[in-house]
Amino acid sequence: MTMKLHIFASGLLLAVSFTACSGEKKETTEKEGVETVLPSLPNEVTVMPLKKQVFNHELISNGKVTAQDYADLYFRTSEVVANIWVKNGDIVRKGQKIAQLDLFKLNNTYRIKIIRHRLPWRCRMC
């Protein structure tokens, strides 16, 4: 019984492989293109004379927005930035605070220079 089942399965597999690899190509007479995908309906357009009036419609469009002016921003000293007050894309005005350095080291350096300036000349080398 098992031998008959193996012979039958082998014959079936052989028959399927011959029909799948027969090499015949089916010809399609169907022509696919724009005509078959899109229906040919007439364009419906209304034409009206141009006049000033309120426009109550939403316009949706894709595009790319670029800035008119760019600026290179930097600090005169290289210290750790403590705060950044604006985000990318924010509108900034002249004089607006954009970022702040960590003032601890700057204040200490300033105090040391003031103290050295007040000392007599011979002690400045210390």
C-alpha positions in Angstrom: 0.0 0.0 0.0 2.8 2.4 0.9 4.7 1.6 -2.3 1.5 2.4 -4.4 1.2 5.7 -2.6 4.8 6.6 -3.4 4.4 5.7 -7.1 1.1 7.7 -7.3 2.7 10.8 -5.6 5.8 10.6 -7.9 3.6 10.3 -11.0 1.5 13.2 -9.9 4.6 15.4 -9.2 6.0 14.5 -12.6 2.8 15.4 -14.4 2.6 18.7 -12.6 6.2 19.6 -13.4 5.7 18.8 -17.1 2.6 21.0 -17.4 4.2 23.8 -15.5 7.3 23.8 -17.7 5.6 23.3 -21.0 7.1 26.6 -22.4 3.8 27.8 -24.0 3.1 31.4 -23.5 -0.4 32.6 -23.3 -1.2 35.6 -25.5 -3.1 38.4 -24.0 -5.2 40.5 -26.3 -6.1 42.8 -23.6 -4.4 46.2 -24.0 -3.6 47.9 -20.7 -2.7 51.5 -20.7 -4.0 54.8 -19.5 -7.2 54.3 -21.5 -8.2 51.2 -19.6 -7.1 52.4 -16.1 -8.6 55.9 -16.2 -12.1 56.3 -17.7 -12.4 58.9 -20.4 -14.7 61.4 -18.8 -15.0 65.0 -20.0 -13.3 67.6 -17.9 -15.8 69.7 -15.9 -14.5 73.2 -15.6 -16.4 76.3 -14.9 -15.1 79.6 -16.2 -15.9 82.9 -14.7 -14.7 86.5 -15.1 -12.0 87.7 -12.7 -13.3 90.1 -10.0 -12.4 91.0 -6.4 -14.3 88.9 -3.9 -13.7 86.9 -0.7 -11.9 83.6 -1.2 -13.4 81.0 1.2 -11.5 77.9 0.1 -8.5 76.1 1.5 -5.5 75.7 -0.7 -3.3 72.6 -0.2 0.0 72.5 -2.0 3.4 70.9 -1.6 6.6 72.9 -1.7 9.8 73.9 -0.1 10.2 77.0 2.1 13.6 78.6 2.5 14.8 81.5 4.6 15.7 84.8 3.1 18.7 85.4 5.4 21.0 83.2 7.3 23.2 84.1 10.2 26.3 82.5 11.7 25.9 82.7 15.5 28.8 82.2 17.9 30.0 83.2 21.3 33.3 85.0 21.8 34.4 82.4 24.4 34.1 78.7 24.4 32.1 77.6 27.4 29.3 75.2 28.1 25.9 76.4 26.8 23.5 76.5 29.8 20.2 77.4 28.0 18.9 77.7 24.5 15.9 79.9 24.3 14.7 79.3 20.8 13.9 76.3 18.7 14.6 75.6 15.0 12.2 77.5 12.8 11.3 80.1 15.5 11.1 83.7 14.4 13.7 85.8 16.3 14.0 89.6 16.5 17.0 91.9 16.8 18.3 91.9 20.4 16.4 88.7 21.4 18.2 86.3 23.7 18.9 83.1 21.8 21.2 81.2 24.1 23.1 81.6 27.4 26.5 80.3 28.5 27.2 78.8 31.9 28.4 81.8 33.8 30.2 80.1 36.7 33.6 79.8 35.0 33.2 83.2 33.3 32.4 85.0 36.6 35.4 83.3 38.3 37.8 84.3 35.5 36.4 87.9 35.6 36.9 88.1 39.4 40.5 86.8 39.2 41.3 89.4 36.5 39.8 92.2 38.6 41.8 91.1 41.7 45.1 90.9 39.6 44.4 94.4 38.2 44.1 95.9 41.6 47.2 94.3 43.0 50.5 96.2 42.8 52.7 95.6 39.7 55.2 93.4 41.4 52.5 91.0 42.6 50.9 90.6 39.2 53.4 87.9 38.2 52.2 85.7 41.1 
